[in-house]
Amino acid sequence: MTEQLQQTASALVAQGKGILAADESNGTMDKRLKAAGVEPGEELRRALREVLFTTEGVADHISGVILYDETFRQSTADGTPFPQLLEAQGVVPGIKVDTGAKPLAGADDEKVTEGLDGLRERLAEYYEGGARFAKWRAVIDLDDRLPSDYCVHVNAHALARYAALCQEAQIVPIVEPEVLMDGAHTIDRSEEVTGAALAAVFDELRSQRVLLEGMLLKPNMVLAGYECPEQPDDEEVAERTLRCLRRHVPGAVPGIVFLSGGQSDEDATARLNLMNQMGAQPWEISFSYGRGLQAAALTTWHGDAANVDAAQAQYRHRARCTGAARRGEYTESIEHELVGSS
């Protein structure tokens, strides 16, 4: 079991590759469809995922795809289940298993992620259906008062319980303690809270006997709040993020797959690229982007079958740019090449 977990974790952070997070809940995806001028609904959600998953050439840059429960059970128009389609391309199918962030009892304005009830049984079902890795996202709000130690602790505890159950089921857990970057906080405050959250998470992972070599970490980058008047440049973001990770993430962890959060496609790619240019680190530095890979494709597709080729070209281009950043080889010329040539 240990060997299988390690092999899967290493495959997900293979050189030049990273993860597509296509695990938006139905409500979140419907909002994104509506914002793009597409009438939301189950068939349109399925059709968009088929546009992405059947794009030729992206397996050169995408190692795995995180699916939502609905998507995990859906198929292409010709009846091929999505997990089977991905596996045939050499892409590892994954699954989001948390049930979302809910108000934390006894704490004002803070949340705890739920979904542990029945998780052992659900993981067994997902493994049978082809899933080989999973994701659980904790949400940690940040301002001059938050988060409380209580909030950090309960979310770290839940992340570790989830991770232990995943490994029991031979599924690699992606552990995601996301410190939100909404607000006007400084990059100093961001680094402080991100470090505290990571320290708490790894304390819990060790306590609950999680195999560090058989997991991946999905953290936020260390940024100033999006409303902060003093915004750091990309190099400071990269340096601060790596410093924070080196202080708190054990070298036994095979890889770090960053979330894109509210960053633009170009910012998330450029900062990932810089981190991969800053010398060898104890872990692989990769990505697990959602909007950062899909947004342009969704807008181009617009729910119209006539736009599928153009939408796939957009997705292929973003995958190529992000894969180049994973190698530290991203350039403005790659970003601005004709999308059709990607």
SULGIUR-V160989 format. One record per backbone hydrogen bond with DSSP energy under -0.5 kcal/mol. CO is the residue of the C=O (numbers start at 0). NH is the residue of the N-H. E is the energy in kcal/mol with one decimal. If there is no record, write none. Layout:
# SULGIUR-V160989
CO|NH|E  CO|NH|E
This chain:
# SULGIUR-V160989
0|4|-2.3  1|5|-2.3  2|6|-2.4  3|7|-2.4  4|8|-2.5  5|9|-2.3  6|10|-2.2  7|11|-1.9  8|12|-0.8  9|12|-0.7  10|13|-1.3  13|16|-2.2  17|62|-3.1  17|63|-0.9  18|20|-0.6  18|288|-1.3  19|21|-1.1  19|65|-2.5  21|67|-0.7  24|28|-2.8  25|29|-2.5  26|30|-1.8  27|31|-1.9  28|32|-2.7  29|33|-2.6  30|34|-2.4  31|35|-1.3  32|37|-3.2  33|36|-1.7  40|44|-2.2  41|45|-2.4  42|46|-2.6  43|47|-2.2  44|48|-1.9  45|49|-2.1  46|50|-2.2  47|51|-2.0  48|52|-3.0  49|53|-1.6  51|54|-1.4  54|57|-0.9  56|59|-1.3  57|60|-2.3  57|61|-2.3  60|17|-1.8  60|62|-0.6  62|91|-3.0  63|19|-2.4  64|66|-0.5  64|93|-2.6  65|21|-1.4  66|95|-2.7  67|71|-2.9  68|72|-1.1  69|72|-0.7  70|73|-1.3  73|81|-2.5  75|78|-2.1  78|80|-0.6  79|75|-2.5  80|84|-2.5  81|85|-2.5  82|86|-2.3  83|87|-2.1  84|88|-0.8  85|88|-1.1  85|90|-2.4  86|89|-1.6  91|64|-2.1  92|131|-2.5  92|132|-0.7  93|66|-1.6  94|134|-1.8  99|113|-2.5  101|111|-2.6  102|104|-0.6  103|106|-1.8  106|109|-0.6  109|103|-2.5  111|101|-2.8  113|98|-2.9  115|118|-2.1  117|121|-2.0  118|122|-2.9  119|123|-1.7  120|124|-1.7  121|125|-2.6  122|126|-2.7  123|127|-2.0  124|128|-1.6  125|130|-2.6  126|129|-1.4  131|171|-2.2  132|94|-1.5  133|173|-2.2  134|96|-2.2  134|97|-0.8  135|137|-0.5  135|175|-1.8  137|139|-0.5  137|177|-2.4  138|140|-0.6  139|179|-2.3  145|142|-1.9  147|151|-2.1  148|152|-2.6  149|153|-2.5  150|154|-2.0  151|155|-2.2  152|156|-2.6  153|157|-2.1  154|158|-2.3  155|159|-2.1  156|160|-2.3  157|161|-2.5  158|162|-2.4  159|163|-2.5  160|164|-2.0  161|165|-2.4  162|166|-2.3  163|167|-1.9  164|168|-1.4  165|168|-0.6  165|170|-2.6  166|169|-1.5  171|133|-2.6  172|174|-0.6  172|215|-2.1  173|135|-1.4  173|175|-0.6  174|176|-0.6  174|217|-3.2  175|137|-3.4  175|177|-1.1  176|178|-0.7  176|219|-0.5  177|139|-2.7  177|179|-0.7  180|225|-2.4  182|226|-3.2  182|227|-0.6  184|224|-2.9  185|189|-1.9  186|190|-2.4  187|191|-2.2  188|192|-2.4  189|193|-2.6  190|194|-2.2  191|195|-1.9  192|196|-2.5  193|197|-2.4  194|198|-2.5  195|199|-2.1  196|200|-2.3  197|201|-2.4  198|202|-1.7  199|203|-2.0  200|204|-2.5  201|205|-1.9  202|206|-2.1  203|207|-2.2  204|209|-2.5  205|208|-1.6  209|211|-0.8  210|213|-1.5  211|214|-1.2  211|253|-0.6  213|172|-0.6  214|253|-0.7  214|254|-0.5  215|174|-2.8  216|218|-0.5  216|256|-2.9  218|258|-1.9  220|222|-0.9  224|227|-2.3  228|230|-0.8  232|236|-2.0  233|237|-2.4  234|238|-2.5  235|239|-2.8  236|240|-2.4  237|241|-2.3  238|242|-2.3  239|243|-2.4  240|244|-2.3  241|245|-2.7  242|246|-1.5  243|247|-0.9  244|247|-0.8  244|248|-3.1  247|249|-0.6  249|252|-1.5  253|283|-2.4  254|216|-1.8  255|257|-0.6  255|285|-3.6  257|287|-3.0  259|262|-2.0  263|267|-2.5  264|268|-1.9  265|269|-2.8  266|270|-2.4  267|271|-1.6  268|272|-2.3  269|273|-2.1  270|274|-2.0  271|275|-1.7  272|276|-0.6  273|276|-1.1  273|277|-0.5  274|277|-0.9  283|255|-3.0  283|285|-0.7  285|257|-1.9  286|18|-3.0  288|20|-2.6  289|292|-1.7  289|293|-2.1  290|294|-2.1  293|297|-2.6  294|298|-2.2  295|299|-2.1  296|300|-2.7  297|301|-2.3  300|303|-2.0  302|304|-0.5  303|306|-2.2  304|307|-1.4  306|310|-2.6  307|311|-2.8  308|312|-1.9  309|313|-1.7  310|314|-2.2  311|315|-2.8  312|316|-2.1  313|317|-2.3  314|318|-2.6  315|319|-2.3  316|320|-2.6  317|321|-2.6  318|322|-2.5  319|323|-2.1  320|324|-2.0  321|325|-1.9  322|326|-0.9  323|326|-0.6  323|328|-3.2  324|327|-1.0  330|334|-2.0  331|335|-2.2  333|336|-0.9  337|340|-1.7  338|341|-1.8
